[in-house]
């Protein structure tokens, strides 16, 4: 069983270039999924990054995405803290504590990629993302 905490950066249409640059800097394996991979490949913004993951040999994990089509990109709120892993009870407990007194912006529930995922803003204005792996 594992859990990890890592940064999740939002970009305005430059996530692919940024992650490819970070891969050149840090090395590692880069995995990219576009909005078109999980929806209409012909839709506007389908080639933008829905989720990018860079895992390095040094143990660094960096995640990033482009702001979804239709959502406003607000510089200054371009980073979230991501908790992920396969420890269901622990991650759900953290979700409940972090979202208590805050705002759940995406309910913690099964998503189209198979994992349970939710997003909230805690009572201090910090954005948290919780992803419970279906492969756990």
C-alpha positions in Angstrom: 0.0 0.0 0.0 1.3 3.4 -0.9 0.4 7.1 -0.7 2.3 10.1 -1.9 2.1 13.9 -2.0 3.2 15.8 -5.0 2.7 19.2 -6.8 0.1 19.5 -9.5 0.6 22.5 -11.8 -2.0 24.0 -14.1 -1.1 25.7 -17.3 -2.9 27.6 -20.0 -2.3 25.5 -23.1 1.5 25.0 -22.4 1.4 21.8 -20.2 2.9 19.6 -22.9 5.9 21.9 -23.6 6.4 22.5 -19.9 6.4 18.8 -19.0 8.7 18.0 -21.9 11.1 20.7 -20.7 11.0 19.3 -17.1 11.7 15.8 -18.5 14.8 17.2 -20.2 15.9 18.9 -16.9 15.1 16.0 -14.5 15.0 12.9 -16.8 12.5 10.2 -16.1 9.4 8.8 -17.7 6.7 11.2 -19.0 3.1 10.0 -19.5 0.6 12.4 -21.2 -3.2 12.0 -21.6 -5.2 14.6 -23.7 -8.8 15.7 -23.2 -9.4 14.0 -26.6 -8.2 10.6 -25.2 -11.2 10.6 -22.9 -13.7 12.5 -25.0 -14.3 13.8 -28.5 -10.9 13.8 -30.3 -12.3 16.4 -32.7 -13.5 18.8 -30.0 -11.8 22.2 -29.4 -8.9 21.7 -27.0 -8.9 17.9 -27.5 -5.1 18.0 -28.0 -4.5 19.8 -24.6 -3.2 17.8 -21.7 -5.8 16.5 -19.3 -3.2 14.8 -17.1 0.6 14.7 -17.4 2.9 12.7 -15.1 6.6 12.9 -14.9 8.3 10.3 -12.6 12.1 10.6 -12.3 14.8 8.2 -11.2 15.5 10.6 -8.3 12.0 9.8 -6.9 10.5 13.1 -8.0 6.9 13.1 -9.2 5.5 16.1 -11.0 2.0 16.3 -12.4 0.5 19.0 -14.6 -2.5 19.7 -16.9 -3.9 22.4 -19.1 -6.8 24.3 -17.8 -9.9 22.4 -19.2 -11.7 24.0 -22.1 -14.4 26.4 -20.7 -12.7 26.9 -17.4 -10.9 30.2 -16.6 -7.1 30.1 -16.1 -6.2 32.2 -13.1 -2.5 32.8 -12.6 -1.6 32.6 -9.0 -3.9 29.6 -8.5 -1.9 27.4 -10.9 -0.8 24.8 -8.4 -2.6 22.2 -6.4 -1.5 19.5 -4.0 -2.2 16.0 -5.1 -2.5 13.0 -2.8 -2.6 9.7 -4.6 -2.1 6.0 -4.1 -3.9 2.8 -3.3 -4.6 3.2 0.5 -8.4 3.7 0.1 -9.3 4.3 3.8 -6.4 6.7 4.4 -7.0 8.7 1.3 -10.7 8.9 2.0 -10.0 10.0 5.5 -7.7 12.8 4.3 -10.4 13.8 1.8 -13.0 14.1 4.5 -10.7 16.2 6.7 -9.5 18.5 4.0 -12.9 19.1 2.5 -14.6 19.7 5.9 -15.3 23.4 6.2 -14.1 23.9 2.6 -15.7 23.4 -0.8 -15.7 20.1 -2.8 -15.2 21.2 -6.4 -15.2 17.7 -7.8 -16.9 15.1 -5.7 -14.8 12.1 -4.6 -16.2 9.4 -6.9 -15.2 7.0 -9.7 -13.9 8.7 -12.8 -13.8 7.8 -16.5 -10.1 6.7 -16.1 -11.2 4.1 -13.5 -9.8 5.7 -10.3 -11.8 7.4 -7.6 -10.9 11.1 -7.7 -12.0 14.3 -6.0 -10.9 17.9 -5.8 -11.6 20.4 -3.0 -10.5 23.8 -1.7 -9.8 23.6 2.0 -11.0 26.3 4.5 -7.7 28.1 3.9 -8.0 28.4 0.1 -5.6 25.5 -0.8 -6.7 23.3 -3.7 -6.3 19.5 -3.0 -6.7 16.6 -5.4 -7.2 13.1 -4.1 -6.8 10.1 -6.5 -7.4 6.5 -5.2 -5.9 4.1 -7.7 -8.1 1.4 -9.1 -5.0 -0.8 -9.5 -4.4 -1.0 -5.8 
